[in-house]
């Protein structure tokens, strides 16, 4: 505690310049609030993890890897690509241009709304006061009326595998690689591990993915995990499940499976075991907010965590996804400005840019049954999709989970090419309480992957078209 | 540790409440769920409990003052410090415990602590409603799970939410209210017409029921174009009918006034003229014809006008009406009528005669579209068959909302009223 600290009175404080923070700042400014946004990395940090070291750069890397892979896989269709050498240094320049462009776009938007961006590290030290450590070593104080805390998350580390940025990498490090490593062990088969492992394999690395649990993409529909496991193996990726990490040795990683230790050789090890909310050092408890054991901030449905203080994004319960943070940002800015709002989506869709892609929206079959719903499930295989055939990627399915009690779609799970683009339609169907008849009665364009949703709905209403009658339909 | 309890949004769409009486004082030790104050909302009086326990150190208003929803009602000093398991915002945004109004449970508020992602178990979240409708419900403090859904496949529609928000029991609180920052401009800064009187004048704040009446009457007078049909009724047979009924059942003489007869006659006329038994909704661009006939009866009380409502008045006998009206009016006068008994009317009867008036111009109680004032019966000289005779005459003024009713539609309803009052034996045909 600094004695006699002088605080500048401000109206609306936002801590963090990621997809949650900048969106909250913009909405608050639209509501007539005077906004100060504090970002650890100043203007250079705008866009946050998503733009700088997350969604965007990883998709750039995945696109590069996918283009190379597809060029090769179309040999069978008559495409002869002689050289498909990868220059990751050149890639970094290209990626850097994309990232800077988007980050600069955020800065421009904030400037237009007259949001003041302050570079520094914020720590709450009183219920309505924050100390900001400036880059020059000085500390300044703001006394705020309202505050949105949007400090995001960082990759979680493993105690036995401390990151060194050379041999042991996190996701941020992988996205900054300038050479393709000869061999990689990815620790963790969640969506980040699967995406990075797939991309590195397509770029030429020999990849091993290890996972402590017994399946890949845990938490998603089991059928998705099964398809993904097959696909990873087809790409030459070795997948070891139910495996524990013991530590490093000179040639790579020591693991233990069924009480037997063995070594897996690898140039580098990528730790992708999840993300940890950035709530440890920001002193948010001094505002009256409470932290859950997992480090997230407890929030009310209005997203307020304490009087005049809202928390959004990765530091709140639920998935650590950019679009969740952005949706919460609007609610938080309005809740703090006298509008009665709650964050109450039925679904936060999730997409995985693996091969094939995954889109998962709403309840899984197991979760729907656990809730006691009258469940009906239909699954349409992409082997019956013309568009999937022309994409050379007939692997996957569209699965609809329906609650017959409400006659509404409560879950949509898609595996296949381009299905990330269908997550929005699926989410709309669930949010609007669409019945299978609603989806079946909506004309879907041919030839697209979206037809698979339509076909699954047709199965549910008893009018299957491109699959045998009552194939792949299950009820209680 | 000092903790605040903010005035929660109790779901009647109100922005502020009046503290009628404090049930505790500064320095008192209170326990959780103890009633701390009696407050007045729209037309009901509510006992307000708090979830906090400890020693009271601050009261947010004087008795008789208004307090904005979201403002601190009381502060207490607690002995034990922060509890890790306390719900978020337990310091200042406490969810309120169940609240009682006139003895009936009004609502329980659950703090939605956990994320509601991926279809949580909050019943409101699970209601079948589009995101836009859910947003509207949150804004209006309507619990989606508690309202009647009229959309296809059981969907809650925008209109369902608006209706619930406008109605008396606007669903249960959603739990959003208490944690939303109060709007910064909640206290009105609008210039108010003010009487500049002399020093001897007494200045009385307009509060409680008086305030509600003022607001509603201004709203009606401003928005509703009133048309009035004045008519004369020969009350000879009406007087005879009442006398007959009283003599038949002398034990009910006290309640067998003209009022049950006026209510019965109005209810029968409303049944024959459905356009009069309607609500007008300008915003939605529609009017609603009510199948059921609930007649309100304007009742003077020491605090101001209240209008208890007799439900399904057309299906009750005159004796049933008499007994029920007697009870309702007593409850209203002693301010013990429930919100339910004071709302839901589709038409209003105003017995001007009870205050001695021969004629008056009642104001429509929106969203109803009609009201009738019945004047005092007095002997008057009228022409009958070309000669002047003395007859007991009652004047009535039948008032209609010109947005929905025209002179002819209002007039034919009024003619039915007059005919039934002059021929009360026809009511025999309406027995059910």
Interface residues (C-beta under 8 A of the other chain):
Chain A: X146 X288 X289 X290 X297 X298 X299 X300 X301 X302 X304 X305 X306 X307 X308 X316 X317 X318 X319 X324 X335 X336 X337 X338 X339 X340 X341 X342 X343 X344 X345 X346 X347 X348 X362 X363 X367 X371 X406 X407 X408 X410 X431 X432 X433 X435
Chain B: X4 X9 X82 X84 X86 X87 X88 X89 X90 X91 X92 X93 X111 X112 X113 X114 X115 X116 X117 X118 X119 X121 X122 X124 X125 X128 X129 X130 X131 X134 X135 X138 X139 X140 X141 X153 X154 X155 X174 X175 X176 X177 X179 X180 X181 X182 X183 X184 X185 X186
